[in-house]
């Protein structure tokens, strides 16, 4: 199932252990969020390996060092899909404080399973699109419909497909296929590829509704 050119599935004991915590229906909100944040650091580290760097001379207490630093001429956009994507955003902003945050608001119509847009707040995108990079953040890549819409949103603004990285916690085979079929150059970084979708469009075995578990809004 994994397309090695466009899909990276993390395979690390720390990630696997914390996945077991967030899958557990008995994990409370605090335990769930803490485990998810620990996984998110690994996801963001992996997703940012493509970012351009330049050399810079740095004065240390005992001499000079030629260091790699982020290219300030590049624009990095962190784009969480509300609301569950916001917990990814917190970690991404901590690691990448210079990035612009572009909030994407959409929810899934439970009958059609299609995304419904309600918000699109962004900073002006630079003219040099070769140096614009987007991290799309959404814990669950389920049907892939929201992911495809979000990618199209940035491509329509001139962002290059190969400069868009989709970061998810858990993905379904159906979601991977939907996104890679529509945009084969978009890289997908995910912590786990699960078995399938059920009839309601939820990932199995999954972890339930990520937003409800993050924000403690379960019935």
N, C-alpha and C positions, 0 to 999 in steps of 0.2 A: 504493500500500500504506500510505503514511504517513497516519495520522489526525492532522491538525494540531491537533486539540483535546487529544489525549492522548499523542502521541508526539513527542519532540524528538530528532532525529538530528544530532549535532554535525558541523559542516562547517568544519573548520579545518585549515590545512596542518600545524600541529604535531601534531595528532591523527592525521591521515592518515599522516604520516611514521612516527610511532611504531607505528601499526597495522601498517605494513609490516615492522617489526622483530619484533613479537610473532607475526606470521603465519609468519615464516621458520622452517622446521624446523631450520635450522642455528644459530639463536640459542641460546646457552647460557642457563642458569638466571639468571645475574647480568644479562646483557643483556636478557633477557625481563622480569625484574622491574623493572629501571630504566625501561624503556620503558613498561611498564604503569602504573607510578607517575606518570609524566609525563602520561599520558592521564587518570588518575584525578583529578588536580587540576582539570582542565577539567570532568569529569563532576560532581564535587561542587560546584564553583562554580555550574554550571547548575542543579543539583538544589535548591540552597538559595535560589534567587531568591524563593521563595514565603514564606520565613520572616518572621514579623512583627518589626518594629522600633519603637522609641520614641525620642523626642528626649531628649537629655541634654546639660546644660551641662558643658563640659570647659575646664579652665584650661590654656592653652598658656603657654610661656615669655614671650609678649608680649601676651596678652589672653585673651579668652573665645571659645569656638566652640560652636555648637549642632550636636551630632553625632547621627547615627543609630546606635543600638546595638541589639543583640538584646533582645527583650522577655523579661525574666527570669521573667515569669509564665507563659511558654509552656514546654512540655516537648518537647525534641527527642530522639527515639530513633533511634540508629544500629543497624540490625539486619542484620548480615552473615549470609548463609547459608553455614554451614561446608561445606567448609574454604576454598574458593577466595575466598569473600567477605571473608576476613580481610585480604587485601592492600588492598582498598578501605577497610576499617575503619581501618587504620593512618593513611592520609591523611585520612580523615574526622575522626578524633580529633585529629589535628594542627591541622586547620582549625577544629574545633568542640569544644574541650576541655571545655565545659560540658555536652555531650550525655551521655545515658545510653546504654550499650551493651547490647543485647539479643541474645544469641547464639541462633541458630536452627540446630539440627543435623538435617539430613536427607540421605539419599543416594538415588540412583536405582536402583530394581530394574531390572537390565539386560534382563530378560525382558519385564516389563510396562511399563517406562518410567514407572512411578508412583513418587512420592516415599515414602520410609520414614522416619518421624520417630524420632529417638533423643535429642533434647535441646531444651529450651526454657527458657532461663535469662533472667529478666527482672526489672527493677525495677518497683515498683508504678506503675501508670499513674494520672495525675492525674484527679480527678473531672470537671474542666472539659474535656471532650473537644474543645471548639472550639479549644483551645490545645495540643493534642497533635499533633505531626507526626512521621512515621516515614519514614526513608530505608531502604528495603530494598536490600541490596547483594548482587549476584551477577554475576560476570563474564559468564556465558553465559545468555541467555534462549533456550532451545532448544525443548523441547516446551511449556514454559509451565506444566507441572503443578506443579512446586515453587513457582513464583511465585504461582500461584493459591492453593495451600495456605497459603503464608506470609501473603498478604494476608488470607485468611479468618481466620487465627490472630489478627490484630490487630483485624479488624472484630468478631470474636466477643467481644473484650475492650472494645468500645465505641468504638474509634478510628474516626473518620469516613473513609469511602472517599476523599473528595477531599483528605484530609490525608496520604495515603500516596503516596510517590514511589518508583518502582522504578528502580534504577540498574544498568545493565548495560554491559558492554564491547561485546559482539557479540550481535545478536539475529537470530532467524530469522523469516520471515513467519508461520510456524505458531505460534511462541511469542507474537508480537505479537497475532495473532488470538485465541488462546486466552485471554490475559490481558485484552485489551480487551473481548472478548465477555462475560467473566464480571464484570469490574469496569471499566466504561467511564469512571469518574471518576478512576481511578488514573493518574497521569502516569508515562510511561516516558521515561527519559533514557538514550540509548544512543549509542555512538560509531560504530556501523555496523549497517546492515541487510543481512544476507547473502542468498544465493540461496535456500537450502532446507535441509531436514533429509534425512539419508540414512536407510537402512532401520534403522540402529541408534540413531537419534535424535540424531546428532551434526550440528552445523551445518557446512554446506559453502559456501565453502571453509574457513571457520572458522580454528582454530589448534590443533586437537587438544584434549586434556584440559587445561583451564586449571589445575586443582589439581596435576596431575602436573608440569606445566611450571614452576609457581610454586615448588613444594617439592622439585623434582628427584627425583621418585619414578617416573620413567619406567623401564620394563623395558629 
